[in-house]
Amino acid sequence: MKWIDSLSIVLFLVTILWIGLKASKRIFSNDDYLLAGRKVKKWPLAFSFAATDLGGSGIIGTLALTYSVGFSGGFWTLCAVPALVVLAFIVPRLFSGLNVTTIPEIFEKRYDKKTRVLVAILHLIGTTMIIAAQNIVASIAISTLTGISFSLALIIATGVFIIYTTAGGLLAVIWTDMLMFFLLIAGVLVTLITLVYEIGGIEQIVNATPENFWGFNGISMMTVSAWVVMNIFLYSTTQPYIQRVFASRDKSSVKFAYCFTGVTYIVYGIMVTLLGIISYVLNPNILNSEYGSIETIFQNIPMGLSSLLLVIILSATMSTCSSYLNGCASIFTIDIYKRILNPGANGRTCLRVAKISTLGIAFLSLVISYLPVGIVDIVVYGNIVYSAIIFFPLIMGLTTKWVNATGAFYSILIGVITVFIYTVFFFDGQIKQLYFIHPIFIASITSLVVLMIVSYLTRDKNFI
């Protein structure tokens, strides 16, 4: 690695840490730390929402899939677009004005305490897995460019986002997200243009790839449908996204943030997809596409751009990690510590616990990062554990009166058991499909059916 690459990386990391420390001076309460004072404006909200979602698993996952199956691998990112556009008109009406800090709080307001605690635990498990996926991506990038070991790279990447997230809370996350958004989009564009020019243009790229690379049948329609549904579940139930709804100044800002992110995904998704195809053109004999595709790109861009590409990936992963980490800290502090362990805790105590829990959750994600599981699989399974299972109890609880606390609790519990059984009997290193039905559908449909049946059977006991 050349000195200019090293300097660029150091400057990036120092800037991120400086922003975190700067934001910490504006944190005076637990509400400031977890929700940025509930006064985030339209453009900061939009940039933060987009940066949170354009994560490293999206980059590496799309590169790997596109390298293996061609253009249809881009569905991994492009499936977010319809979900975001649809939810832009639903989420603001459902969640704005609820005066809560976390998703589990809604479950107690609508159902009961035990359902809230169960949802909180599942959220912590699912989102910690997604943080782990981002850790892996950042470590792959650092290790590939610098030559240091994967383990050391993992510790460095995790350490940086822990420091600025712990110091400044959601405010630091939003400030850094704004910087990272522009770095991410500009960096991917510059890298793409540079590689297309060096290869000799789009025509050369098309001629150097198999004909079926440009079709849409490389990924099954069942999987594509599952990814769209997964994104609907994700953006409507997960704390890092809904936390921004709670932190926003008004409903119009939330709608704008969802639409802005959807439009951004169209451009971003196509650019990353083309980079994956380019990595195939540069080296069609890679054995491990998750590592090899990004390594091939690193090896074929000029000095200076390699550090830019690393900064891109670090921007993507750290923005997602910090958002999920802050969301997990919110849930542990509000729904576990203050609700169960110490109901009388004051704001100062909760602020301290939020910072300590940030460190603890980051450590758990670090441990998960060492497990031999693919990045895409970790993200999908993390969403199955939480979002797919709680979607119907949450949405139906907010929109109907006849589902009840007993139905909600058992729908979530049986949904978890279903996922566990599926994992034991139908999981052998990658997410598989049971009788051609994706596990996302199995988890969510199980939850819905149990919710309706149990609520009906117990309607006379605790009808709401």
C-alpha positions as CSV (number, residue, x, y, z in Angstrom):
1,M,0.0,0.0,0.0
2,K,1.4,3.4,-1.0
3,W,1.8,6.3,1.4
4,I,-1.1,8.2,-0.2
5,D,-3.4,5.3,0.5
6,S,-2.3,5.1,4.1
7,L,-2.7,8.9,4.5
8,S,-6.2,8.9,3.0
9,I,-7.4,6.1,5.3
10,V,-5.9,7.8,8.4
11,L,-7.5,11.1,7.5
12,F,-10.9,9.4,7.1
13,L,-10.7,7.6,10.4
14,V,-9.5,10.7,12.3
15,T,-12.3,12.8,10.7
16,I,-15.0,10.3,11.8
17,L,-13.6,10.2,15.3
18,W,-13.5,14.0,15.5
19,I,-17.2,14.2,14.4
20,G,-18.1,11.8,17.1
21,L,-16.3,13.7,19.8
22,K,-17.8,17.0,18.5
23,A,-21.3,15.6,18.7
24,S,-20.7,14.3,22.2
25,K,-20.6,18.0,23.4
26,R,-24.2,18.4,22.4
27,I,-25.5,15.4,24.3
28,F,-27.2,16.5,27.5
29,S,-29.9,13.8,28.0
30,N,-30.8,10.3,27.1
31,D,-33.3,11.7,24.6
32,D,-30.4,13.6,22.9
33,Y,-28.3,10.5,22.8
34,L,-30.9,8.1,21.4
35,L,-33.1,10.4,19.3
36,A,-31.0,13.5,18.6
37,G,-33.5,15.6,20.5
38,R,-36.4,14.5,18.2
39,K,-35.7,17.5,15.8
40,V,-33.8,16.1,12.8
41,K,-34.6,18.0,9.7
42,K,-35.5,16.7,6.2
43,W,-32.1,16.6,4.4
44,P,-30.0,15.3,7.3
45,L,-32.7,12.6,7.9
46,A,-32.7,11.6,4.2
47,F,-28.9,11.4,4.0
48,S,-28.7,9.5,7.2
49,F,-31.4,7.0,6.2
50,A,-29.8,6.4,2.9
51,A,-26.3,6.0,4.3
52,T,-27.6,3.6,6.9
53,D,-29.1,1.4,4.3
54,L,-26.4,1.5,1.6
55,G,-24.3,-0.8,3.8
56,G,-21.2,-2.8,3.2
57,S,-23.1,-6.0,2.9
58,G,-25.0,-4.4,0.0
59,I,-21.7,-3.7,-1.8
60,I,-19.9,-7.0,-1.1
61,G,-23.1,-9.1,-1.4
62,T,-24.0,-7.5,-4.8
63,L,-20.4,-7.8,-6.1
64,A,-20.3,-11.5,-5.1
65,L,-23.7,-12.3,-6.5
66,T,-23.2,-10.4,-9.7
67,Y,-19.8,-12.0,-10.2
68,S,-21.4,-15.4,-9.9
69,V,-24.8,-15.0,-11.8
70,G,-24.5,-11.7,-13.7
71,F,-26.8,-8.7,-13.8
72,S,-29.6,-10.4,-11.8
73,G,-27.3,-10.4,-8.8
74,G,-28.1,-6.7,-8.5
75,F,-31.5,-7.6,-7.2
76,W,-29.9,-7.9,-3.8
77,T,-29.8,-4.1,-3.7
78,L,-32.5,-3.1,-6.2
79,C,-35.2,-5.1,-4.3
80,A,-35.1,-2.3,-1.7
81,V,-36.6,0.2,-4.2
82,P,-40.3,-1.0,-4.3
83,A,-40.2,-1.6,-0.5
84,L,-39.0,2.0,0.2
85,V,-41.5,3.6,-2.2
86,V,-44.5,1.8,-0.8
87,L,-43.5,2.4,2.8
88,A,-42.9,6.1,2.2
89,F,-46.7,6.5,2.2
90,I,-47.4,4.1,5.1
91,V,-44.7,4.5,7.8
92,P,-45.2,8.2,8.6
93,R,-48.9,7.7,9.3
94,L,-48.3,4.6,11.4
95,F,-45.4,5.7,13.6
96,S,-45.2,9.5,13.7
97,G,-46.7,11.0,16.9
98,L,-46.5,7.8,19.0
99,N,-44.1,9.5,21.5
100,V,-42.0,6.4,22.1
101,T,-38.3,5.7,21.8
102,T,-38.2,2.1,20.6
103,I,-40.3,-0.4,18.7
104,P,-40.7,-2.8,21.7
105,E,-42.4,0.1,23.6
106,I,-45.2,0.0,21.0
107,F,-45.8,-3.6,21.8
108,E,-46.4,-2.9,25.5
109,K,-48.6,0.0,24.7
110,R,-50.7,-2.2,22.4
111,Y,-50.2,-5.6,24.0
112,D,-48.4,-6.3,27.2
113,K,-45.0,-6.3,29.0
114,K,-43.9,-9.9,28.2
115,T,-44.5,-9.3,24.5
116,R,-42.4,-6.1,24.7
117,V,-39.5,-8.0,26.4
118,L,-39.6,-10.9,23.8
119,V,-39.5,-8.4,20.9
120,A,-36.6,-6.5,22.5
121,I,-34.6,-9.7,22.9
122,L,-35.2,-10.8,19.3
123,H,-34.3,-7.4,18.0
124,L,-31.0,-7.4,19.9
125,I,-30.2,-10.9,18.4
126,G,-31.2,-10.1,14.9
127,T,-29.6,-6.7,14.6
128,T,-26.4,-7.9,16.3
129,M,-26.1,-10.4,13.5
130,I,-26.5,-7.7,10.9
131,I,-23.8,-5.6,12.6
132,A,-21.5,-8.7,12.4
133,A,-22.0,-8.8,8.6
134,Q,-20.9,-5.2,8.3
135,N,-17.9,-5.9,10.5
136,I,-16.9,-8.7,8.1
137,V,-17.2,-6.5,5.1
138,A,-15.0,-3.7,6.6
139,S,-12.4,-6.3,7.6
140,I,-12.3,-7.9,4.2
141,A,-11.6,-4.4,2.6
142,I,-9.0,-3.4,5.2
143,S,-7.2,-6.8,5.1
144,T,-7.3,-6.9,1.2
145,L,-5.8,-3.4,0.8
146,T,-3.3,-3.3,3.7
147,G,-2.2,-7.0,3.9
148,I,-2.9,-7.1,7.7
149,S,-4.7,-10.2,9.1
150,F,-8.5,-10.4,8.9
151,S,-8.6,-10.6,12.8
152,L,-6.7,-7.4,13.2
153,A,-8.7,-5.7,10.5
154,L,-11.9,-6.8,12.3
155,I,-10.7,-5.2,15.6
156,I,-9.7,-2.0,13.9
157,A,-13.0,-1.6,12.0
158,T,-15.1,-2.4,15.0
159,G,-13.1,-0.2,17.3
160,V,-13.5,3.0,15.2
161,F,-17.3,2.8,14.9
162,I,-17.6,1.9,18.6
163,I,-15.8,5.1,19.6
164,Y,-17.8,7.6,17.6
165,T,-21.1,5.9,18.2
166,T,-20.5,5.6,22.0
167,A,-19.4,9.2,22.2
168,G,-22.0,11.1,20.3
169,G,-25.1,8.8,20.0
170,L,-27.6,9.3,17.2
171,L,-26.4,12.8,16.6
172,A,-22.9,11.6,15.8
173,V,-24.4,8.9,13.6
174,I,-26.4,11.4,11.6
175,W,-23.5,13.8,11.2
176,T,-21.1,11.1,10.0
177,D,-23.8,9.5,7.8
178,M,-24.0,12.8,5.9
179,L,-20.3,12.7,5.1
180,M,-20.3,9.0,4.3
181,F,-23.3,9.3,1.9
182,F,-21.4,11.7,-0.4
183,L,-18.2,9.7,-0.1
184,L,-20.0,6.5,-0.9
185,I,-21.9,7.7,-4.0
186,A,-19.0,9.7,-5.4
187,G,-16.5,6.9,-4.7
188,V,-18.5,4.2,-6.4
189,L,-19.1,6.5,-9.4
190,V,-15.4,7.4,-9.8
191,T,-14.3,3.7,-9.4
192,L,-16.8,2.6,-12.0
193,I,-15.9,5.2,-14.6
194,T,-12.2,4.5,-14.1
195,L,-12.5,0.7,-14.6
196,V,-14.8,1.1,-17.6
197,Y,-12.3,3.4,-19.2
198,E,-9.4,1.1,-18.5
199,I,-11.2,-2.0,-19.9
200,G,-12.1,-0.1,-23.1
201,G,-15.8,0.8,-22.6
202,I,-19.1,-1.0,-22.0
203,E,-18.9,-2.8,-25.4
204,Q,-15.7,-4.5,-24.3
205,I,-17.3,-5.5,-21.0
206,V,-20.3,-7.0,-22.7
207,N,-18.2,-9.0,-25.2
208,A,-16.0,-10.4,-22.4
209,T,-18.9,-11.9,-20.4
210,P,-21.2,-14.8,-21.0
211,E,-24.4,-13.9,-22.8
212,N,-26.6,-15.0,-19.9
213,F,-24.8,-12.5,-17.6
214,W,-27.2,-9.8,-18.9
215,G,-30.4,-11.6,-18.3
216,F,-32.7,-11.6,-15.2
217,N,-33.0,-15.3,-14.5
218,G,-29.8,-15.9,-12.5
219,I,-31.8,-15.4,-9.3
220,S,-35.1,-17.3,-8.8
221,M,-38.3,-15.3,-8.6
222,M,-39.0,-16.8,-5.2
223,T,-35.7,-15.4,-3.9
224,V,-36.3,-12.0,-5.5
225,S,-39.8,-11.9,-4.0
226,A,-38.4,-12.9,-0.6
227,W,-35.9,-10.1,-0.8
228,V,-38.6,-7.5,-1.6
229,V,-40.7,-8.7,1.3
230,M,-37.6,-8.8,3.6
231,N,-37.0,-5.2,2.8
232,I,-40.6,-4.3,3.6
233,F,-40.3,-6.1,6.9
234,L,-36.9,-4.4,7.6
235,Y,-37.8,-0.8,6.9
236,S,-41.1,-1.0,8.9
237,T,-40.0,-2.9,12.0
238,T,-36.3,-2.4,12.7
239,Q,-35.1,0.2,15.3
240,P,-32.4,1.9,13.2
241,Y,-34.9,3.0,10.6
242,I,-38.0,3.6,12.8
243,Q,-35.7,5.4,15.3
244,R,-35.2,8.0,12.6
245,V,-39.0,8.3,12.3
246,F,-39.2,9.0,16.0
247,A,-36.3,11.5,15.7
248,S,-37.7,13.4,12.8
249,R,-39.2,16.8,13.0
250,D,-42.4,16.0,11.0
251,K,-44.1,13.4,8.8
252,S,-43.1,15.0,5.5
253,S,-39.4,14.6,6.4
254,V,-40.0,10.8,6.9
255,K,-41.8,10.4,3.6
256,F,-39.0,12.4,1.9
257,A,-36.3,10.2,3.5
258,Y,-37.9,7.0,2.3
259,C,-38.4,8.2,-1.3
260,F,-34.9,9.8,-1.4
261,T,-33.4,6.5,-0.4
262,G,-35.4,4.5,-2.9
263,V,-34.3,6.8,-5.8
264,T,-30.7,6.6,-4.6
265,Y,-30.9,2.9,-4.6
266,I,-31.7,2.7,-8.3
267,V,-28.5,4.6,-9.2
268,Y,-26.3,3.0,-6.6
269,G,-27.6,-0.5,-7.2
270,I,-26.9,-0.3,-11.0
271,M,-23.4,1.1,-10.4
272,V,-22.4,-1.7,-7.9
273,T,-23.9,-4.3,-10.1
274,L,-21.7,-3.2,-13.0
275,L,-18.7,-3.3,-10.7
276,G,-19.5,-6.9,-10.0
277,I,-19.6,-7.7,-13.7
278,I,-16.4,-5.8,-14.2
279,S,-14.7,-7.9,-11.5
280,Y,-15.6,-11.0,-13.6
281,V,-14.2,-9.5,-16.7
282,L,-10.9,-8.7,-14.9
283,N,-10.6,-12.2,-13.3
284,P,-13.2,-14.9,-14.3
285,N,-11.4,-17.6,-12.2
286,I,-12.1,-16.5,-8.6
287,L,-13.0,-19.3,-6.2
288,N,-14.5,-17.2,-3.4
289,S,-16.5,-14.3,-4.9
290,E,-17.1,-12.6,-1.6
291,Y,-13.4,-12.0,-1.1
292,G,-12.1,-12.3,-4.6
293,S,-14.4,-9.8,-6.4
294,I,-13.4,-6.8,-4.2
295,E,-9.8,-7.9,-4.2
296,T,-9.8,-8.0,-8.0
297,I,-11.1,-4.4,-8.1
298,F,-8.5,-3.2,-5.6
299,Q,-5.8,-4.8,-7.8
300,N,-6.9,-3.0,-11.0
301,I,-7.4,0.6,-9.9
302,P,-4.7,3.3,-9.9
303,M,-2.8,4.3,-6.8
304,G,-4.9,6.6,-4.7
305,L,-8.2,5.2,-5.9
306,S,-7.6,2.0,-3.9
307,S,-7.7,4.1,-0.7
308,L,-10.9,5.8,-2.0
309,L,-12.5,2.5,-2.5
310,L,-11.6,1.4,1.0
311,V,-13.0,4.6,2.3
312,I,-16.2,3.9,0.3
313,I,-16.6,0.4,1.9
314,L,-15.7,1.7,5.4
315,S,-18.3,4.5,4.9
316,A,-20.9,2.0,4.0
317,T,-20.2,-0.4,6.8
318,M,-19.6,2.1,9.5
319,S,-22.8,4.1,8.8
320,T,-24.8,0.9,9.0
321,C,-23.0,-0.4,12.0
322,S,-23.3,2.8,14.0
323,S,-27.0,3.1,13.2
324,Y,-27.7,-0.5,14.2
325,L,-25.5,-0.2,17.3
326,N,-27.3,3.0,18.5
327,G,-30.6,1.2,17.8
328,C,-29.6,-1.8,19.9
329,A,-28.4,0.5,22.7
330,S,-31.8,2.2,22.7
331,I,-33.6,-1.0,23.1
332,F,-31.4,-2.5,25.8
333,T,-31.5,0.8,27.8
334,I,-35.2,1.5,27.5
335,D,-36.8,-1.9,27.1
336,I,-34.5,-4.1,29.2
337,Y,-32.7,-2.0,31.7
338,K,-35.2,0.7,32.6
339,R,-38.3,-1.4,32.1
340,I,-37.1,-4.5,34.0
341,L,-33.7,-4.2,35.8
342,N,-34.0,-0.6,37.2
343,P,-37.4,1.0,36.6
344,G,-36.4,4.0,38.8
345,A,-33.3,4.9,36.8
346,N,-32.8,8.6,36.0
347,G,-31.8,10.1,32.7
348,R,-28.1,10.3,33.6
349,T,-28.0,6.6,34.6
350,C,-29.8,5.6,31.4
351,L,-27.3,7.6,29.4
352,R,-24.4,5.8,31.0
353,V,-26.1,2.4,30.5
354,A,-26.7,3.2,26.8
355,K,-23.0,3.9,26.3
356,I,-22.0,0.7,28.2
357,S,-24.5,-1.4,26.3
358,T,-23.1,0.0,23.0
359,L,-19.7,-1.6,23.9
360,G,-21.3,-4.9,24.9
361,I,-23.4,-5.3,21.8
362,A,-20.3,-4.4,19.6
363,F,-18.3,-7.1,21.4
364,L,-21.0,-9.7,20.7
365,S,-21.1,-8.7,17.0
366,L,-17.3,-9.1,16.9
367,V,-17.7,-12.7,18.2
368,I,-20.3,-13.5,15.6
369,S,-18.1,-12.1,12.8
370,Y,-15.7,-15.0,13.3
371,L,-18.4,-17.6,12.5
372,P,-18.0,-19.3,9.1
373,V,-21.2,-18.0,7.5
374,G,-21.6,-16.0,4.3
375,I,-22.4,-12.2,4.4
376,V,-25.7,-12.5,2.5
377,D,-26.9,-15.4,4.7
378,I,-26.1,-13.5,7.9
379,V,-28.2,-10.5,6.8
380,V,-31.1,-12.7,5.6
381,Y,-31.1,-14.8,8.7
382,G,-30.8,-11.7,11.0
383,N,-34.0,-10.4,9.4
384,I,-35.8,-13.7,9.7
385,V,-35.1,-13.8,13.4
386,Y,-36.7,-10.5,14.0
387,S,-38.4,-8.5,11.2
388,A,-40.2,-11.4,9.5
389,I,-41.6,-12.6,12.8
390,I,-42.8,-9.4,14.4
391,F,-44.1,-7.6,11.2
392,F,-47.7,-8.8,11.4
393,P,-48.1,-8.4,15.2
394,L,-46.8,-4.9,14.9
395,I,-48.7,-3.7,11.8
396,M,-52.0,-5.4,12.7
397,G,-51.6,-4.1,16.3
398,L,-51.4,-0.5,15.0
399,T,-54.2,-0.9,12.4
400,T,-56.8,-3.3,14.0
401,K,-58.4,-3.8,17.4
402,W,-59.3,-7.4,17.4
403,V,-55.8,-9.0,17.7
404,N,-54.8,-9.3,21.3
405,A,-51.8,-9.7,23.6
406,T,-52.0,-13.5,23.8
407,G,-52.1,-13.8,20.1
408,A,-49.2,-11.5,19.6
409,F,-47.0,-13.2,22.2
410,Y,-47.5,-16.7,20.9
411,S,-47.3,-15.7,17.2
412,I,-43.8,-14.3,17.9
413,L,-42.7,-17.2,20.1
414,I,-44.0,-19.9,17.7
415,G,-42.4,-18.0,14.8
416,V,-39.0,-18.2,16.6
417,I,-39.5,-21.9,17.2
418,T,-40.3,-22.4,13.5
419,V,-37.1,-20.6,12.5
420,F,-35.1,-22.7,14.9
421,I,-36.6,-26.0,13.5
422,Y,-35.9,-24.8,10.0
423,T,-32.3,-24.0,10.9
424,V,-31.7,-27.4,12.5
425,F,-33.2,-29.4,9.7
426,F,-32.8,-27.4,6.5
427,F,-29.7,-25.3,7.0
428,D,-26.2,-26.5,5.8
429,G,-24.1,-23.4,5.3
430,Q,-26.5,-21.3,3.3
431,I,-30.1,-20.2,3.5
432,K,-32.1,-22.8,1.6
433,Q,-35.7,-23.0,0.5
434,L,-38.2,-25.5,2.0
435,Y,-40.4,-27.0,-0.7
436,F,-39.6,-24.0,-2.9
437,I,-40.8,-21.5,-0.2
438,H,-38.2,-19.1,1.1
439,P,-37.8,-19.1,4.9
440,I,-38.8,-15.4,5.1
441,F,-42.3,-16.5,4.0
442,I,-42.3,-19.5,6.4
443,A,-41.5,-17.3,9.4
444,S,-43.9,-14.5,8.5
445,I,-46.9,-16.6,7.5
446,T,-46.5,-18.8,10.6
447,S,-46.5,-15.6,12.8
448,L,-49.6,-14.3,11.0
449,V,-51.6,-17.5,11.2
450,V,-50.8,-18.0,14.9
451,L,-51.7,-14.3,15.6
452,M,-55.1,-14.7,14.0
453,I,-56.0,-18.1,15.4
454,V,-54.9,-17.4,19.0
455,S,-56.4,-14.0,19.1
456,Y,-59.7,-15.5,17.9
457,L,-59.6,-18.3,20.4
458,T,-58.8,-15.9,23.3
459,R,-61.0,-13.0,22.2
460,D,-63.3,-13.2,25.3
461,K,-60.4,-13.1,27.7
462,N,-58.3,-10.1,26.7
463,F,-60.0,-8.5,23.7
464,I,-58.7,-5.0,23.0
